[in-house]
Each structure stands twice: as C-alpha cells, then as structure tokens.
C-alpha cells in the first residue's frame, strides 16, 4: 500500500508543481509585458514634456537676444567698448549664458577681434533674424553650446 500511496503523492505533487510553474511563468510574462508597455508610454509622455520645455527655453533665449538687440547703448557710438562689454556680460550673467559678444558687420568681434563671419548664427543675425543654433562644440570654449544671435537695432528701434 505504501507504494501506491507514494506513487499517488508523487504524481499529485508533480501535477501541482507543474501547474504552479505554469501559472508563475504566465504571471511573470504578463507582468513583464505590462511593465514594458507602461514604461514605453511614460517615456513617450516624458519626451513630449521635455521637448516642450526645451522649446520654451529656446524661445526665452531668443527673447533675451532680441531684447539685448533693442538696447540703444549697444549701437551708440558714444558708448565705450568697455561699457558695451559690461552690459553684455551682465546680461549673460543674469540669464545664465556662458558669455556674450557683439559682432560688427565685418564679422569681427568688437571685444576680442576674433573673426566670426563663417558662423551661421552670425550670418542669420546679419540678415535680421533671431537665430538659435543646433547644439555645437564651441570653437572658443570647446564645450557643447547653443549659439543665440540677434541683430542690434539702431537706437534700439526694432527693424532699424
């Protein structure tokens, strides 16, 4: 009798263990799929929110550059280069920019004399456009940067 009882017990335990393994594997698979689906959806929503935030930041940068272009002191020939540098440095500091510059119509910086005429942001500003570049490695600092440029308006009058 012991052997029949033993065989039934072993068979029953094997059946229960097989059923538990099947249910466990199914549960793991369904949880994995659900988790991946949830993470995918959250990542898409996060990407949309991040893109909107970046767009707002870039618009703010454009507005800062455009407002700086409307400062009459920056085009006034009686304002010294040192005073113009101080104005630009203060704007850069307030808005968290690495640095600022004023480029003449010849493409040369009035501050350091470097030639910036080959840069897209300079040519766009010379055409009267406010421009924000793609992230690029700065030739001056060597860091990944976004260049923001706007024209300087004569006497601070937009469009002049």
Secondary structure, 3 states (H helix, E strand, C coil): CHHHHHHHHHHHHHHHHHHHHHHHHHHHHHHHHHHHHHHHHHHHHHHHHHHHHHHHHHHHHHHHHHHHHCCHHHCCCCCCHHHHHHHHHHHHHHHCCCCCCCECCCCEECCCCCECCCCHHHHHHHCCCCEECCCEECCCCCCEECCEECCCCHHHCCCC
